[in-house]
Amino acid sequence: MPVWLQEHSWRQSLTAVYLSLPLRGARATAANIFCSEQYLKVSIPPFLFEAVLYAPIDDTNSTAKIGNGNIFFTLYKKEPAMWDSLTLANADKEKLQHLRENAVLKAQEKAKEETEAKKITKQENKKYALEATMKLEEAERKRIEDLKEKERQKVTKELELWKNQQKDGDKYKSIQTKEELHQEIEPLKERKKEKMNKTRIPNEASSKTRLKSTRGCHGSCSIFSQDLKEEQLPAPRAAATIKVNFTPRVFPTALRESRVAEEEEWLHKQAEARRIINSDLSELKDLKEEEKNPDWLKEKGNKMFAMGDYLGAVNAYNLAVRLNNKLPLLYLNRAACHLKLRNLHKAIEDSSKALELLTPPVPDNENARVKAHVRRGTAFCQLELYTEGLQDYEAALKIDPKNKIIEKDAEKIRQLIQGTMQSS
């Protein structure tokens, strides 16, 4: 239950009411005071003071000061008049409740208006700050653009000055070169004149001829005009570039060392093989466009082989062979897969087919022929047919005599054959 503060003192003038309220040891703040036009409340737990004023006051200009254990109120009247009492007398409970509720509603509306006003003021301040920032940025941007323009003009002037200096230098060099040429030509002319004067034979016929020629000339023609024409130096020869074109060659060997007929036959066979695609297969209808390309299938098989999927690689090579059975690399790669899968007879069969298609033997298919012989020879050796395997290794070594690995494997096979013969 709150304790009502009954002790208070007040006095008035025509325009104001001065109220003093003792705190009785309690500490008050501005939050403990509520004041409206006709309602005053001080709540300092456990103390409570409440008054419905005699007449309306100006709550905006009214003040409250806390000090010396008292609260001093200065309440300015809205209409100058003398009050009979501080509070409204003979007011029933309902009227007091109504005045109290109206005061609270007005205070809430006032607080809401102040909040809205603060919000609007804050937005305006924010907008002003944004505009000021944009103006500053625009001014800074303009300053930077001006600096760039000044720098560009400065660089342009320096470039123009440098160009003029280069032109003046070129002119000076050309003049200097002409003077040097003139200085070199003058002694040559003098020497030639001296030589001509020494070798000239004076006779009457020549003198008459010269006189006639001088008479026939007009203007500044003289007897030395022909000599001067002969003394003119010829213009320097113009430089030129001679382009040398060589006959294009598919194979790296020189033309004098190659077998042209065999090479052309091999290229023709390869071109024909790549053009042939077996279109009678019923599976072609279900294949994608790239899956109908044997080269694409070969690359697919190579990737599967590299990943260790030998069976998938065999399937890719099988379809490629069904599409085009004239490409030797398909059989050669499938033979490598069969070796990994221990299908030795199929490896021998594919290697033999690859060697059959790798004809005629030319430098372009040397590497493929070596691989075919080695793979067939390996399959023979794994079947313990060492003699046939040695023949393939020797054929590969004949194609690539510098291959030390093949030479070492061939030597091992020879030792195995000798050991087998001794044991028998």
C-alpha positions in Angstrom: 0.0 0.0 0.0 1.4 3.5 -0.9 1.8 6.1 1.7 0.0 9.3 0.8 1.9 12.5 1.2 -0.5 15.0 2.9 2.0 17.6 4.0 2.6 20.3 1.3 2.6 24.1 1.1 1.6 26.3 -1.7 1.2 29.9 -2.6 0.0 31.6 -5.8 0.1 34.8 -7.8 -2.2 35.9 -10.6 -0.2 33.9 -13.2 1.5 31.1 -11.3 1.2 28.6 -8.4 4.3 27.7 -6.3 4.1 24.2 -4.6 6.6 22.7 -2.2 6.4 19.0 -1.4 8.7 17.4 1.2 10.3 14.1 0.3 10.8 12.6 3.8 14.2 11.1 3.0 13.3 9.6 -0.3 15.3 10.3 -3.5 13.3 11.6 -6.5 14.2 11.9 -10.2 12.4 13.4 -13.1 11.0 9.9 -13.9 9.0 10.0 -10.6 7.1 13.2 -11.6 4.1 13.2 -14.0 2.3 16.5 -14.8 -0.5 17.4 -17.3 -2.8 20.3 -17.7 -5.0 19.5 -14.6 -3.3 16.5 -13.1 -0.1 16.2 -11.0 1.4 13.0 -9.7 4.6 12.3 -7.7 5.3 8.6 -7.2 8.4 7.9 -5.0 7.8 4.4 -3.5 6.4 4.0 -1.0 5.3 7.6 -1.0 2.6 8.9 -3.4 1.2 12.4 -4.0 -1.7 13.0 -6.4 -3.6 16.2 -7.1 -6.4 17.2 -9.5 -5.6 20.9 -9.9 -8.2 23.6 -9.5 -7.7 25.0 -13.1 -5.7 24.1 -16.2 -2.0 25.0 -16.2 0.7 25.3 -19.0 2.4 21.9 -18.4 5.0 22.7 -21.1 6.5 25.8 -19.4 5.9 24.6 -15.8 9.0 23.4 -13.9 10.0 21.1 -11.0 13.2 21.4 -9.0 14.5 18.7 -6.7 16.8 19.8 -3.8 17.3 20.0 -0.1 14.8 17.1 0.5 12.0 19.0 -1.3 10.4 19.2 -4.8 9.6 22.8 -5.8 7.0 23.1 -8.5 6.3 26.3 -10.5 3.0 25.9 -12.3 2.0 28.6 -14.8 -1.7 29.2 -15.1 -3.3 29.2 -18.5 -5.7 32.0 -17.5 -4.7 34.6 -15.0 -6.9 34.2 -12.0 -6.7 33.5 -8.3 -7.6 30.0 -7.2 -9.8 29.2 -4.2 -7.8 26.1 -3.5 -4.9 24.0 -4.9 -7.1 21.0 -5.8 -10.5 20.7 -7.2 -13.0 20.5 -4.4 -16.2 18.4 -4.2 -15.1 16.2 -7.1 -16.5 12.7 -7.1 -14.5 9.5 -7.7 -15.7 9.0 -11.3 -14.7 12.6 -12.3 -11.3 12.2 -10.8 -10.9 8.9 -12.6 -12.0 10.5 -15.9 -9.5 13.4 -15.4 -6.7 11.0 -14.6 -7.4 8.8 -17.7 -7.6 11.9 -19.9 -4.3 13.2 -18.5 -2.6 9.8 -19.2 -4.0 9.7 -22.8 -2.9 13.2 -23.5 0.6 12.4 -22.1 0.8 9.4 -24.4 -0.3 11.3 -27.4 2.2 14.0 -26.6 5.0 11.5 -26.2 4.0 9.9 -29.5 4.1 13.3 -31.3 7.4 14.0 -29.8 8.7 10.6 -31.0 7.4 11.3 -34.5 8.9 14.7 -34.5 12.3 13.3 -33.4 12.0 10.6 -36.1 11.3 13.2 -38.8 14.1 15.4 -37.5 16.5 12.5 -37.5 15.5 11.6 -41.1 15.9 15.3 -42.2 19.3 15.3 -40.5 20.3 12.1 -42.2 19.1 13.4 -45.6 21.1 16.6 -45.0 24.2 14.6 -44.1 23.8 12.5 -47.2 23.4 15.5 -49.4 26.4 17.1 -47.8 28.4 13.9 -48.3 27.4 13.7 -52.0 28.3 17.3 -52.5 31.7 16.7 -51.0 32.3 13.6 -53.1 31.2 15.4 -56.2 33.6 18.3 -55.4 36.4 15.7 -54.8 35.6 13.9 -58.0 35.7 17.2 -59.9 39.0 18.1 -58.3 40.5 14.8 -59.4 39.1 15.1 -62.9 40.7 18.6 -63.1 44.0 17.2 -61.9 43.8 14.5 -64.5 43.0 17.0 -67.3 45.9 19.2 -66.2 48.2 16.2 -66.2 46.9 15.1 -69.6 47.5 18.5 -71.1 51.0 18.6 -69.5 51.9 15.2 -71.0 50.4 16.2 -74.4 52.6 19.4 -74.4 55.7 17.4 -73.4 54.9 14.9 -76.2 54.5 17.6 -78.8 57.7 19.2 -77.6 59.5 15.9 -77.9 58.1 15.3 -81.4 59.3 18.8 -82.5 62.7 18.1 -81.0 62.9 14.8 -82.9 61.9 16.5 -86.2 64.5 19.2 -85.6 67.1 16.5 -84.9 66.2 14.6 -88.0 66.5 17.8 -90.1 69.8 18.6 -88.6 71.1 15.0 -89.3 69.9 15.1 -92.9 71.6 18.5 -93.5 74.8 17.2 -91.8 74.6 14.0 -94.0 74.2 16.1 -97.1 77.2 18.3 -96.2 79.3 15.2 -95.5 78.3 13.7 -98.9 79.1 17.0 -100.6 82.5 17.1 -99.0 83.2 13.6 -100.1 82.0 14.1 -103.7 84.0 17.4 -104.3 87.4 15.7 -104.1 86.2 12.9 -106.4 85.1 15.5 -109.0 88.4 17.3 -108.8 90.4 14.1 -109.3 88.2 13.1 -112.2 88.7 16.4 -113.9 92.5 16.2 -113.5 92.4 12.7 -114.9 90.3 13.8 -117.9 92.6 16.8 -118.6 95.7 14.6 -118.5 94.2 12.0 -120.9 92.7 14.5 -123.4 94.7 14.6 -126.8 94.6 18.1 -128.4 94.0 17.9 -132.2 92.3 20.1 -134.7 89.5 17.7 -135.5 88.5 17.4 -131.9 88.8 21.1 -131.4 86.6 21.8 -134.4 84.0 19.3 -133.2 84.0 20.9 -129.8 83.6 24.4 -131.4 80.7 23.1 -133.5 79.1 21.6 -130.4 79.5 24.9 -128.6 78.0 26.8 -131.4 75.0 24.5 -131.5 74.4 24.9 -127.7 72.1 27.6 -126.3 72.1 29.3 -123.0 74.6 28.0 -120.4 75.8 24.9 -122.5 79.5 24.4 -122.4 82.1 21.9 -123.5 82.2 20.4 -119.9 78.4 19.6 -119.8 79.0 16.0 -120.9 81.7 15.5 -118.3 79.4 16.9 -115.6 76.6 14.4 -116.6 79.0 11.5 -116.4 80.3 12.6 -113.0 76.8 12.3 -111.4 76.8 9.5 -108.8 74.2 6.7 -109.3 71.4 6.1 -106.7 72.0 3.4 -104.1 70.5 0.0 -104.8 67.1 -0.7 -103.2 67.0 -3.4 -100.5 64.7 -6.4 -100.9 63.9 -9.7 -99.2 64.0 -12.9 -101.1 61.5 -15.5 -99.8 62.6 -19.2 -100.0 59.8 -21.7 -100.0 60.4 -25.4 -99.3 58.2 -28.3 -100.5 55.9 -29.3 -97.6 56.7 -32.7 -96.2 54.4 -34.9 -94.0 57.3 -37.1 -92.9 60.3 -35.7 -91.0 62.9 -37.4 -93.3 64.5 -35.5 -96.2 63.2 -36.1 -99.6 66.4 -37.7 -100.9 66.3 -40.2 -98.0 62.6 -41.2 -98.1 60.6 -43.6 -100.1 58.0 -41.4 -101.7 55.9 -44.1 -103.3 55.5 -46.1 -100.0 54.9 -42.9 -98.0 52.2 -41.8 -100.4 50.6 -45.2 -100.3 50.5 -45.2 -96.5 48.9 -41.7 -96.4 46.4 -42.8 -99.0 45.5 -45.9 -97.0 45.1 -43.8 -93.8 42.9 -41.3 -95.5 40.7 -44.0 -97.0 40.5 -45.8 -93.7 39.2 -42.7 -91.9 36.6 -42.1 -94.6 35.2 -45.6 -94.2 32.4 -46.1 -91.6 30.3 -49.2 -91.6 26.8 -47.7 -91.8 25.0 -51.1 -91.9 25.1 -51.5 -88.1 21.7 -51.6 -86.5 23.2 -50.1 -83.3 24.0 -46.8 -85.1 20.4 -45.7 -84.7 20.7 -45.6 -80.9 24.2 -44.0 -80.8 24.9 -40.3 -80.2 26.6 -38.3 -83.0 30.1 -38.4 -81.2 29.7 -42.1 -80.5 29.6 -42.8 -84.3 33.2 -41.4 -84.6 35.9 -44.1 -84.3 38.5 -41.5 -83.2 36.2 -40.3 -80.4 35.8 -44.0 -79.3 39.5 -44.5 -79.4 40.1 -41.5 -77.1 37.4 -42.8 -74.8 39.1 -46.3 -74.7 42.5 -44.6 -74.0 41.0 -42.8 -71.0 39.4 -46.0 -69.6 42.8 -47.8 -70.1 44.6 -45.1 -68.2 42.1 -45.4 -65.3 42.4 -49.2 -65.2 39.0 -50.0 -66.7 40.4 -52.5 -69.2 37.1 -54.2 -70.0 35.4 -50.9 -70.7 38.3 -49.9 -73.0 37.9 -53.2 -74.9 34.2 -52.4 -75.4 35.0 -49.0 -76.7 37.6 -50.4 -79.1 35.2 -53.2 -80.2 32.6 -50.6 -81.3 35.2 -48.5 -83.0 36.5 -51.5 -84.9 32.9 -52.4 -86.0 32.5 -48.8 -87.3 35.9 -48.8 -89.1 38.1 -51.9 -89.3 40.9 -50.3 -91.2 42.5 -48.3 -88.4 45.6 -50.2 -87.1 45.8 -48.2 -83.8 42.4 -49.6 -82.7 43.8 -53.2 -82.9 47.1 -52.2 -81.3 45.3 -50.5 -78.3 42.9 -53.4 -77.9 45.9 -55.8 -77.8 47.3 -53.9 -74.8 43.9 -54.3 -73.0 43.9 -58.1 -73.8 47.4 -58.4 -72.3 46.2 -56.7 -69.1 43.1 -59.1 -69.0 45.3 -62.1 -69.8 43.5 -62.8 -73.0 46.8 -63.8 -74.7 45.4 -65.4 -77.9 43.3 -62.3 -78.6 46.3 -60.1 -77.9 48.3 -62.0 -80.5 45.4 -61.8 -83.0 45.0 -58.0 -82.6 48.8 -57.4 -82.8 49.0 -59.4 -86.0 46.0 -57.5 -87.5 47.7 -54.2 -86.6 51.0 -55.3 -88.2 49.0 -56.3 -91.3 47.4 -52.8 -91.5 50.7 -51.0 -90.8 51.9 -51.4 -94.3 53.9 -50.2 -96.1 56.6 -49.7 -93.4 57.4 -46.0 -93.3 58.9 -43.7 -90.7 55.4 -42.5 -89.7 54.4 -45.9 -88.4 57.7 -47.1 -86.9 56.6 -46.5 -83.3 53.3 -48.4 -83.9 55.1 -51.4 -85.5 57.5 -51.6 -82.6 54.6 -51.7 -80.1 52.8 -54.3 -82.2 55.9 -56.6 -82.2 56.6 -56.1 -78.5 52.9 -56.8 -77.5 52.7 -59.9 -79.7 56.1 -61.1 -78.4 55.0 -60.6 -74.8 51.9 -62.6 -75.4 53.9 -65.4 -77.0 56.4 -65.5 -74.0 53.5 -65.6 -71.5 52.2 -68.6 -73.5 55.8 -70.1 -73.1 56.3 -69.8 -76.9 59.7 -68.2 -76.5 61.0 -68.8 -80.1 58.0 -66.9 -81.6 58.3 -64.2 -78.9 62.1 -63.8 -79.6 61.3 -63.3 -83.3 58.9 -60.4 -82.5 61.4 -58.8 -80.2 64.2 -59.1 -82.7 61.9 -57.5 -85.4 61.1 -54.6 -83.0 64.9 -54.2 -82.2 65.6 -54.1 -86.0 63.1 -51.2 -86.4 64.4 -49.4 -83.2 68.0 -50.6 -82.6 68.7 -47.9 -80.0 66.0 -49.1 -77.6 67.9 -50.6 -74.7 64.7 -51.9 -72.9 63.8 -54.1 -75.9 67.4 -55.3 -76.3 67.5 -56.3 -72.6 64.1 -58.2 -72.9 65.3 -60.0 -76.0 68.5 -61.1 -74.2 66.4 -62.5 -71.3 64.3 -64.5 -73.8 67.4 -65.9 -75.4 68.6 -67.1 -72.0 65.3 -68.7 -71.4 65.4 -70.5 -74.7 69.0 -71.8 -74.0 67.9 -72.9 -70.5 65.0 -74.8 -71.9 67.1 -76.5 -74.5 69.8 -77.6 -72.0 67.1 -79.0 -69.6 65.6 -81.0 -72.4 
